[in-house]
Amino acid sequence: MNPIRRRDPPGRGRKTGHNRNAAATYQAGIAAFEQGRYNEAVELLSAIAEQRSLPGTLARFYLGQTHLHHGIDELRLGRYASAARHLTAAREINPNSDDLSRYLLASHVGQGRFDLAAAELEKARDEGRGDDALPIRLAHALARDGQHDRAVETLEKAVNGLPQRADLRVQLGLLHAAVERFDAAVTVFEDATALTPNDAAVRQHLALALGARGDTVPAVEHLAIAQKLCPHDAYTALLLTLAVDAAQAAGEDVDVEPTPAKTTSLDDAAIKTLGNVIVEDPDFVESFLSLPESEVDPEIFAMLAAILERALERHPDYADLHYHCSRVYARLGRTESAITKADRAVEINPRYAQALIQLGRLYSETDQSTEAIDRLHTAVQSGGDYPDVHFMLGELYQRDGKAEHARTEYRRALALNSDYTRAQDALNALATA
C-alpha cells in the first residue's frame, strides 16, 4: 500500500518564488514610502496590491497611505489637480476616511471645481459626517458652481431642521441678497435678528438689505442699534453716517448721533493684534523709537513694552522681539531689564550685530567698560563695522586711559565716514593732549 503523502495546508509550506518576489517588492515599496519617494512607492505597491496574500493585503493598505501622503504634500504646494488624483485614489482604497474627505474637498476648491466640492460635501452630509458648518459650506460650494437655487434649498432645509440657528438664516439672507432678492433677504435677516437681537453684525446685514430696497428709515434704526452695541466699530459708524445722509437726501426726518467710543486702555485682543503686527513688521517698533522724546513717552512706551512682552510669550525664541524690547526698556529708563533682553537676543543669535551694539551702549552707560568694549568688538566682527560703533569704542578706550587704542578707533570711524566731525574733534583733542 502506498503511503499517504501529507500536504502542507495553504500558507504553511515553503515560500514559492512568487511569494518571495512579492515580499521583496512590498519591502521595497515600504522603504520608498517611508523615505517620501511616493511615486516609486505607488509603482511598487500597485504591482502586488491585488494579490491575495499577506504582502498583497499590506501593500494595498500602504498604497492608500502613500496616495494620501502624496496628495497632502501636493495640496500644500498648491498642486490641486495632482492632489485630487492622489486623494481620489486613496478614497477608492479607503472610502470611509473623514480626513480624506476634508483634504479632497480642499483640492477641489483649490482647482475651482466647486461642482466636485459640492458633491464631496453632499456625500458627507448623506453619510452623517461633517460638522455644524457643513450646510453652509455646501450652500456656498453650490452657489459658486452657479447652482444658486440648490444652494438656497440647502440652507432652507437646514433652517427648517434647526430653526434656532441664526447663522444659517444669516447665510441664507446673504444668498438672497447676492442675487438682489432683497425682500426675501430682509425677511430672513429679520428672523435672525429676532433670535440674536444683540448681534451687531446681523443688524448690519438687515440694514443693508433694507437700504437696498429703499427702506432707509428702518435701515438707520438698525444701524443705530448696531453702533450702540459696537461703538468702537468704525465700519458700523460709517454705514450709519451714510444711511442718515441717504435718508435725509430722500426727504426723511432722521437725525442720529453716533455713540462716541469711550477712551479705554487696550484690551487683550488689541494687544494681541498689535503683537502680531510687530512680529510681522519689526519696523513698527522702529517708527516708535524714532519719535523725539516727549512728556508722553512713559505712557506710549509702557504700552509698547506690554505689547512686546505679550508677543514674547508666544514667540520666546524671536531674537528681534528681545532686541526691540531692550530698546523700549532703555527708552523707559529700565536699564537692567534692557540689558537682560539684549543679552537674550544675543544668546539666541550670537552674531546679532544690532543687539551687540545695544549691549555695548548699555554697558557703556552703566560704566561697565570691559563688557561694552567686548560686545562692540564682537558686533564689528559680526557685520556691525559702523563709524558710530568705532566712535563708541574710541570713547571707551579714552575713558580707560588707552589713548593709542582710542586713536585707532577714531581713525577707523573717519575711514568709514570722512565727514564724521565728532571723531575728528576727538582725534584732534587727543593730539593736543
GUFILUM-124134 format. One record per residue (C-alpha): residue number from 1; residue in one letter; y, z, x. Coordinates in Angstrom, 3 decimals, always signed. Layout:
% residues N
NUM,A,Y,Z,X
...
% end
This chain:
% residues 433
1,M,+0.000,+0.000,+0.000
2,N,+3.384,-0.988,+1.317
3,P,+5.677,+1.930,+1.986
4,I,+8.741,+2.143,-0.262
5,R,+11.893,+1.281,+1.691
6,R,+14.655,+3.762,+0.947
7,R,+18.024,+2.189,+0.338
8,D,+21.334,+3.953,+1.014
9,P,+23.492,+4.380,-2.067
10,P,+26.658,+2.283,-2.178
11,G,+29.267,+3.532,+0.235
12,R,+26.827,+5.738,+2.168
13,G,+25.312,+3.257,+4.545
14,R,+26.632,+1.810,+7.756
15,K,+30.030,+0.132,+7.628
16,T,+29.923,-3.597,+7.372
17,G,+32.219,-5.783,+9.431
18,H,+34.231,-6.417,+6.262
19,N,+34.844,-2.683,+5.761
20,R,+35.736,-2.200,+9.394
21,N,+38.263,-5.036,+9.199
22,A,+39.769,-3.566,+6.017
23,A,+40.140,-0.147,+7.639
24,A,+41.804,-1.656,+10.698
25,T,+44.173,-3.682,+8.517
26,Y,+45.011,-0.577,+6.483
27,Q,+45.776,+1.433,+9.623
28,A,+47.988,-1.342,+10.997
29,G,+49.801,-1.579,+7.657
30,I,+50.420,+2.174,+7.518
31,A,+51.744,+2.128,+11.087
32,A,+54.172,-0.663,+10.167
33,F,+55.259,+1.257,+7.034
34,E,+55.894,+4.480,+8.947
35,Q,+57.936,+2.605,+11.575
36,G,+60.072,+0.877,+8.948
37,R,+58.679,-2.599,+9.599
38,Y,+58.445,-3.226,+5.889
39,N,+57.905,-6.997,+5.866
40,E,+54.949,-6.622,+8.230
41,A,+53.601,-3.700,+6.189
42,V,+53.779,-5.767,+2.976
43,E,+51.860,-8.622,+4.585
44,L,+49.107,-6.365,+5.972
45,L,+48.675,-4.114,+2.959
46,S,+48.782,-7.011,+0.474
47,A,+45.821,-8.596,+2.282
48,I,+43.486,-5.753,+1.262
49,A,+45.248,-4.152,-1.745
50,E,+42.991,-5.905,-4.282
51,Q,+39.741,-4.888,-2.590
52,R,+37.599,-2.406,-4.497
53,S,+37.198,+0.000,-1.621
54,L,+38.817,+3.150,-0.298
55,P,+41.054,+1.242,+2.162
56,G,+41.977,-1.162,-0.648
57,T,+42.915,+1.637,-3.053
58,L,+45.028,+3.391,-0.435
59,A,+46.596,+0.095,+0.617
60,R,+47.680,-0.567,-2.960
61,F,+49.395,+2.816,-3.182
62,Y,+51.211,+2.383,+0.123
63,L,+52.109,-1.193,-0.735
64,G,+54.035,+0.191,-3.697
65,Q,+55.720,+2.740,-1.424
66,T,+56.615,+0.012,+1.059
67,H,+58.258,-2.102,-1.620
68,L,+60.089,+0.990,-2.898
69,H,+61.477,+1.989,+0.515
70,H,+62.352,-1.581,+1.406
71,G,+64.104,-2.007,-1.929
72,I,+66.155,+1.167,-1.449
73,D,+67.221,+0.034,+2.031
74,E,+68.281,-3.347,+0.691
75,L,+70.157,-1.632,-2.129
76,R,+72.112,+0.496,+0.352
77,L,+73.017,-2.636,+2.305
78,G,+74.264,-4.367,-0.833
79,R,+71.488,-6.974,-0.822
80,Y,+70.913,-6.626,-4.536
81,A,+68.724,-9.666,-5.166
82,S,+66.311,-8.704,-2.377
83,A,+66.346,-5.086,-3.564
84,A,+65.469,-6.196,-7.091
85,R,+62.497,-8.256,-5.832
86,H,+61.014,-5.367,-3.897
87,L,+61.683,-2.792,-6.592
88,T,+60.167,-5.051,-9.243
89,A,+57.064,-5.401,-7.071
90,A,+56.939,-1.622,-6.739
91,R,+57.305,-1.322,-10.521
92,E,+54.280,-3.601,-11.064
93,I,+52.193,-1.308,-8.874
94,N,+53.603,+1.958,-10.246
95,P,+55.051,+1.261,-13.712
96,N,+55.909,+4.848,-14.688
97,S,+58.341,+5.944,-11.969
98,D,+61.729,+7.222,-13.196
99,D,+63.191,+6.917,-9.696
100,L,+62.124,+3.288,-9.537
101,S,+63.857,+2.610,-12.818
102,R,+67.103,+4.072,-11.505
103,Y,+67.027,+2.039,-8.285
104,L,+66.073,-1.130,-10.108
105,L,+68.937,-0.595,-12.538
106,A,+71.396,-0.281,-9.642
107,S,+70.059,-3.528,-8.153
108,H,+70.570,-5.406,-11.417
109,V,+74.109,-4.056,-11.800
110,G,+74.881,-4.963,-8.192
111,Q,+73.892,-8.567,-8.890
112,G,+75.912,-8.638,-12.097
113,R,+72.660,-9.101,-14.047
114,F,+73.674,-6.901,-16.949
115,D,+71.006,-8.508,-19.135
116,L,+68.322,-7.140,-16.817
117,A,+70.154,-3.812,-16.535
118,A,+70.236,-3.533,-20.330
119,A,+66.536,-4.396,-20.540
120,E,+65.738,-1.674,-17.996
121,L,+67.768,+0.878,-19.946
122,E,+66.182,-0.137,-23.244
123,K,+62.768,+0.306,-21.690
124,A,+63.725,+3.805,-20.518
125,R,+65.081,+4.641,-23.973
126,D,+61.976,+3.376,-25.781
127,E,+59.721,+5.343,-23.420
128,G,+61.716,+8.538,-23.957
129,R,+63.055,+8.598,-20.406
130,G,+66.642,+8.923,-19.275
131,D,+69.416,+11.454,-19.807
132,D,+72.145,+12.128,-22.373
133,A,+74.303,+9.351,-20.949
134,L,+71.661,+6.645,-21.412
135,P,+73.044,+5.321,-24.760
136,I,+76.489,+4.974,-23.192
137,R,+75.187,+3.169,-20.112
138,L,+73.057,+0.892,-22.278
139,A,+76.021,+0.053,-24.510
140,H,+78.197,-0.769,-21.512
141,A,+75.488,-2.963,-19.986
142,L,+75.136,-4.853,-23.263
143,A,+78.902,-5.236,-23.598
144,R,+79.247,-6.558,-20.050
145,D,+76.484,-9.030,-20.805
146,G,+78.541,-10.293,-23.739
147,Q,+76.344,-8.637,-26.376
148,H,+79.201,-6.710,-27.968
149,D,+77.664,-6.301,-31.409
150,R,+74.438,-4.926,-29.958
151,A,+76.492,-2.534,-27.808
152,V,+78.269,-1.252,-30.912
153,E,+74.962,-0.935,-32.795
154,T,+73.504,+1.056,-29.897
155,L,+76.316,+3.609,-29.980
156,E,+76.431,+3.768,-33.762
157,K,+72.740,+4.603,-33.773
158,A,+73.329,+7.265,-31.112
159,V,+76.241,+8.738,-33.110
160,N,+74.114,+8.914,-36.252
161,G,+71.390,+10.723,-34.359
162,L,+73.788,+13.070,-32.545
163,P,+76.823,+13.478,-34.828
164,Q,+78.297,+16.373,-32.814
165,R,+78.558,+14.328,-29.607
166,A,+82.275,+13.480,-29.324
167,D,+81.734,+11.473,-26.122
168,L,+79.542,+8.973,-27.986
169,R,+82.308,+8.451,-30.540
170,V,+84.898,+8.001,-27.801
171,Q,+82.818,+5.290,-26.125
172,L,+82.281,+3.594,-29.477
173,G,+86.029,+3.670,-30.107
174,L,+86.672,+2.109,-26.697
175,L,+84.239,-0.709,-27.504
176,H,+86.091,-1.415,-30.755
177,A,+89.474,-1.289,-29.023
178,A,+88.280,-3.687,-26.299
179,V,+87.944,-6.460,-28.922
180,E,+91.054,-5.360,-30.839
181,R,+89.215,-3.800,-33.779
182,F,+91.883,-1.127,-33.949
183,D,+91.144,+0.101,-37.479
184,A,+87.545,+0.860,-36.509
185,A,+88.699,+2.376,-33.214
186,V,+91.170,+4.699,-34.965
187,T,+88.509,+5.896,-37.406
188,V,+86.068,+6.735,-34.609
189,F,+88.727,+8.384,-32.416
190,E,+89.880,+10.494,-35.382
191,D,+86.315,+11.740,-35.828
192,A,+86.111,+12.535,-32.104
193,T,+89.455,+14.379,-32.280
194,A,+88.179,+16.466,-35.187
195,L,+85.207,+17.501,-33.036
196,T,+87.317,+18.245,-29.925
197,P,+90.890,+18.970,-31.059
198,N,+91.908,+20.366,-27.644
199,D,+90.757,+17.364,-25.633
200,A,+93.935,+15.657,-24.430
201,A,+92.124,+12.501,-23.311
202,V,+90.630,+11.929,-26.773
203,R,+94.066,+12.296,-28.369
204,Q,+95.402,+9.842,-25.819
205,H,+92.814,+7.251,-26.856
206,L,+93.604,+7.839,-30.527
207,A,+97.342,+7.491,-29.919
208,L,+96.897,+4.208,-28.039
209,A,+94.757,+2.777,-30.856
210,L,+97.315,+3.921,-33.439
211,G,+100.132,+2.388,-31.449
212,A,+98.223,-0.865,-31.059
213,R,+98.005,-1.272,-34.818
214,G,+101.670,-0.332,-35.292
215,D,+101.417,+3.314,-36.364
216,T,+103.998,+4.621,-33.883
217,V,+104.855,+7.943,-35.538
218,P,+101.283,+9.374,-35.607
219,A,+100.815,+7.961,-32.100
220,V,+103.799,+10.016,-30.934
221,E,+102.443,+13.108,-32.709
222,H,+99.070,+12.929,-30.964
223,L,+100.640,+12.205,-27.577
224,A,+102.950,+15.194,-28.022
225,I,+99.924,+17.414,-28.621
226,A,+98.128,+15.899,-25.609
227,Q,+101.177,+16.520,-23.431
228,K,+101.325,+20.159,-24.505
229,L,+97.628,+20.510,-23.683
230,C,+98.149,+18.974,-20.222
231,P,+101.802,+19.490,-19.226
232,H,+101.022,+18.558,-15.595
233,D,+99.611,+15.142,-16.519
234,A,+102.263,+12.566,-15.585
235,Y,+100.439,+9.704,-17.335
236,T,+100.442,+11.515,-20.684
237,A,+104.138,+12.305,-20.311
238,L,+104.831,+8.634,-19.531
239,L,+102.879,+7.460,-22.585
240,L,+104.745,+9.923,-24.759
241,T,+108.101,+8.688,-23.463
242,L,+107.140,+5.047,-24.075
243,A,+105.808,+5.847,-27.557
244,V,+109.042,+7.639,-28.536
245,D,+111.075,+4.673,-27.287
246,A,+108.889,+2.238,-29.254
247,A,+109.155,+4.326,-32.423
248,Q,+112.937,+4.627,-32.156
249,A,+113.233,+0.890,-31.478
250,A,+111.301,+0.322,-34.722
251,G,+113.791,+2.492,-36.588
252,E,+111.529,+5.554,-36.876
253,D,+113.104,+9.010,-36.763
254,V,+111.270,+10.722,-33.899
255,D,+112.615,+12.993,-31.202
256,V,+110.120,+14.779,-28.981
257,E,+110.937,+16.725,-25.838
258,P,+108.067,+16.691,-23.330
259,T,+106.832,+20.172,-22.491
260,P,+108.034,+20.962,-18.947
261,A,+105.313,+21.800,-16.456
262,K,+105.557,+25.349,-15.220
263,T,+106.002,+25.826,-11.497
264,T,+102.813,+27.409,-10.252
265,S,+101.012,+27.769,-6.959
266,L,+98.406,+25.207,-6.072
267,D,+95.107,+25.756,-7.835
268,D,+91.690,+25.286,-6.243
269,A,+91.373,+21.709,-7.473
270,A,+94.726,+20.723,-5.966
271,I,+93.886,+22.359,-2.640
272,K,+90.522,+20.578,-2.607
273,T,+92.225,+17.246,-3.316
274,L,+94.741,+17.720,-0.514
275,G,+91.938,+18.835,+1.792
276,N,+90.173,+15.531,+1.168
277,V,+93.401,+13.674,+1.934
278,I,+93.696,+15.487,+5.266
279,V,+90.071,+14.756,+6.175
280,E,+90.543,+11.050,+5.442
281,D,+94.092,+10.755,+6.846
282,P,+94.971,+13.152,+9.707
283,D,+98.462,+11.582,+9.890
284,F,+99.170,+13.530,+6.696
285,V,+99.417,+16.728,+8.767
286,E,+101.366,+14.933,+11.471
287,S,+104.025,+13.981,+8.923
288,F,+104.489,+17.664,+8.043
289,L,+104.666,+18.715,+11.681
290,S,+107.317,+16.100,+12.433
291,L,+109.709,+17.746,+9.966
292,P,+112.615,+19.626,+11.577
293,E,+112.387,+23.393,+11.409
294,S,+113.921,+24.893,+8.292
295,E,+114.021,+28.065,+6.222
296,V,+111.170,+26.831,+4.017
297,D,+108.766,+26.485,+6.959
298,P,+106.835,+29.691,+6.157
299,E,+106.136,+28.565,+2.580
300,I,+105.304,+24.930,+3.405
301,F,+103.142,+25.613,+6.425
302,A,+101.374,+28.609,+4.875
303,M,+100.312,+26.251,+2.083
304,L,+99.233,+23.618,+4.633
305,A,+97.271,+26.247,+6.575
306,A,+95.452,+27.282,+3.374
307,I,+94.532,+23.653,+2.688
308,L,+93.246,+23.135,+6.225
309,E,+91.223,+26.357,+6.062
310,R,+89.656,+25.185,+2.793
311,A,+88.859,+21.808,+4.335
312,L,+87.276,+23.534,+7.340
313,E,+84.962,+25.472,+5.032
314,R,+83.447,+22.140,+4.017
315,H,+83.751,+20.448,+7.411
316,P,+83.426,+23.174,+10.077
317,D,+82.473,+20.667,+12.800
318,Y,+85.524,+18.402,+12.458
319,A,+87.451,+18.829,+15.720
320,D,+90.520,+17.132,+14.224
321,L,+90.785,+19.750,+11.480
322,H,+90.633,+22.600,+14.003
323,Y,+93.304,+20.879,+16.133
324,H,+95.661,+20.361,+13.200
325,C,+95.054,+23.909,+12.021
326,S,+96.008,+25.138,+15.505
327,R,+99.279,+23.226,+15.369
328,V,+100.107,+24.592,+11.917
329,Y,+99.335,+28.157,+13.046
330,A,+101.608,+27.615,+16.047
331,R,+104.391,+26.448,+13.720
332,L,+103.912,+29.690,+11.763
333,G,+104.094,+31.744,+14.982
334,R,+100.418,+32.747,+14.771
335,T,+99.792,+32.017,+18.455
336,E,+96.474,+33.810,+18.915
337,S,+94.989,+32.073,+15.859
338,A,+96.367,+28.788,+17.145
339,I,+94.608,+29.298,+20.483
340,T,+91.337,+30.131,+18.715
341,K,+91.457,+26.934,+16.644
342,A,+92.392,+24.713,+19.595
343,D,+89.563,+26.292,+21.616
344,R,+87.143,+25.469,+18.803
345,A,+88.323,+21.853,+18.750
346,V,+87.612,+21.590,+22.481
347,E,+84.184,+23.235,+22.056
348,I,+83.282,+20.525,+19.555
349,N,+84.797,+17.731,+21.683
350,P,+85.304,+18.790,+25.341
351,R,+87.290,+15.600,+26.071
352,Y,+89.722,+16.017,+23.170
353,A,+92.921,+15.392,+25.150
354,Q,+95.384,+16.399,+22.419
355,A,+93.599,+19.689,+21.778
356,L,+93.530,+20.409,+25.530
357,I,+97.274,+19.717,+25.747
358,Q,+97.824,+22.016,+22.779
359,L,+95.857,+24.755,+24.553
360,G,+97.867,+24.200,+27.746
361,R,+101.108,+24.544,+25.820
362,L,+99.944,+27.694,+24.019
363,Y,+98.671,+29.342,+27.209
364,S,+101.963,+28.482,+28.896
365,E,+103.914,+30.142,+26.084
366,T,+101.808,+33.310,+26.475
367,D,+102.241,+33.410,+30.286
368,Q,+98.615,+32.525,+30.987
369,S,+99.446,+30.014,+33.722
370,T,+95.982,+29.673,+35.223
371,E,+94.389,+28.849,+31.887
372,A,+97.257,+26.498,+30.992
373,I,+97.003,+24.549,+34.266
374,D,+93.228,+24.263,+33.928
375,R,+93.421,+22.853,+30.370
376,L,+96.216,+20.426,+31.220
377,H,+94.378,+19.002,+34.240
378,T,+91.293,+18.547,+32.040
379,A,+93.485,+16.803,+29.479
380,V,+94.744,+14.365,+32.145
381,Q,+91.161,+13.608,+33.190
382,S,+90.267,+13.068,+29.505
383,G,+92.903,+10.389,+28.940
384,G,+95.995,+12.550,+28.499
385,D,+97.797,+11.166,+31.579
386,Y,+101.224,+11.508,+29.970
387,P,+104.662,+12.211,+31.518
388,D,+105.232,+15.358,+29.448
389,V,+101.826,+16.774,+30.464
390,H,+102.705,+16.379,+34.158
391,F,+106.131,+17.864,+33.492
392,M,+104.479,+20.935,+31.919
393,L,+102.196,+21.207,+34.942
394,G,+105.216,+20.970,+37.240
395,E,+106.957,+23.793,+35.370
396,L,+103.826,+25.962,+35.533
397,Y,+103.389,+25.406,+39.277
398,Q,+107.096,+26.053,+39.855
399,R,+106.849,+29.275,+37.842
400,D,+103.947,+30.358,+40.073
401,G,+105.895,+29.550,+43.247
402,K,+103.820,+26.479,+44.153
403,A,+106.703,+24.127,+44.886
404,E,+104.701,+21.338,+46.500
405,H,+102.289,+21.149,+43.572
406,A,+105.279,+21.129,+41.233
407,R,+106.869,+18.199,+43.148
408,T,+103.620,+16.244,+42.863
409,E,+103.539,+16.698,+39.115
410,Y,+107.222,+15.843,+38.601
411,R,+106.797,+12.697,+40.689
412,R,+103.803,+11.663,+38.619
413,A,+105.834,+12.160,+35.444
414,L,+108.559,+9.914,+36.887
415,A,+105.999,+7.319,+37.971
416,L,+104.825,+7.107,+34.365
417,N,+108.374,+7.144,+32.945
418,S,+111.211,+6.375,+35.348
419,D,+113.750,+7.455,+32.703
420,Y,+112.333,+10.957,+32.398
421,T,+115.581,+12.743,+33.260
422,R,+114.183,+16.277,+32.898
423,A,+111.555,+15.547,+35.537
424,Q,+114.186,+14.002,+37.830
425,D,+116.505,+17.006,+37.368
426,A,+113.623,+19.410,+38.103
427,L,+112.729,+17.439,+41.239
428,N,+116.367,+17.453,+42.390
429,A,+116.586,+21.213,+41.810
430,L,+113.504,+21.759,+43.962
431,A,+115.027,+19.643,+46.750
432,T,+118.239,+21.681,+46.658
433,A,+116.300,+24.938,+46.723
% end
